[in-house]
């Protein structure tokens, strides 16, 4: 946790794993119907989409300040690889049914 990007990645990963864990527990309920399973998956997808970078970034700043880490200024913050062109993201064929 020496770098700023490590703090941001840690906090975002925690949120992703919490969402995945909740979904996993819901899907492991005994006797769950397919309709209910799809509802759980859809709700998880909505929650993940609502996770905005700005909100997560603010939480990372608060966390870093609390533990004495240096937070880079807003005009110097860049995602790693931001100078490179963006890769086109394709949705997996197995996930297309859950859009």
N, C-alpha and C positions, 0 to 999 in steps of 0.2 A: 504494500500500500504506500509505496514511496512516491508514486506519480499521481497526478490528477486523473489521468485516464483510468488508472486502476481503481480509484474511488468510484468513479462514474460506472465503470463496468461491474463492480461489485454490487452496487445498489440496484442497478437495472437487472442483473442476474438474479438477485434475491427476489425481486418482484415477479420475474418470469417463473422462477421455480415455485413460488407460492401459488401462483395461478395454476401451474401444471399439477401441483400436488392436490389442490382442491378438486380439479377435474378428475384426477386419477381416483381419489377417494369416492367421488360421486359415481363414477363409472363402475366401481367395484361393489356397489350396493347389490345385495341379493335381489334377484327378480326384477331388475330394471328393464323397462321396455325400450325398444329402439327409438321411439318418439321422444321419450324422456332423455335418452342418451344424446340425441341430436340437439335437444334443448340445452343440455349442459354444455355441449361443445360450442353451440352458437353463443351462449352467454359468456363463455370463456374468451371466445374470439372477440366479442364486443369489448370486454374488459381490457384485452391486450391492445386493441386498436385505440381505446381511450387513453392508454398510457402515453402521454405526450412527452417528447424529449425535454421540452422546456420545464415542465413540472419536475421531472426526474433530475434535471440539471440543478434546479433550485434546491432540491433535497440533498443532492451531492455537495453543493456549496455549504449548506448548513452543517452537514456531517463533517466535512473537511475542516471548517472553521472550529467546530467543537473540539476536534482532536489536534488542532494546531498545524494543519496542513496549509500550504500556500495555494490559494485559488487564483488561477490566471485571470487577467483582466478580460472583459468581454470581447474587446477587439482583437485579442490574440488567441482566443479559443478557436480551435479547429479540430475537426474529426481527423483521425489519422487517415491518410489517403485522400483527403478532400481535394488535393490538387489533381488527382487522377479523374478521368471521366467516370461517370456513374455507370455501374453495370445494370443492365436490364434485368429486373427480377421476374422470374417465371414462377408461377404457382404449380406445385406438384400435382400430378394427375390424381393422386389419391386424396388431395385436399380440395379439389375443385367442387366436389359435391357439398361442401360445407360453407360455401360463400354466402 
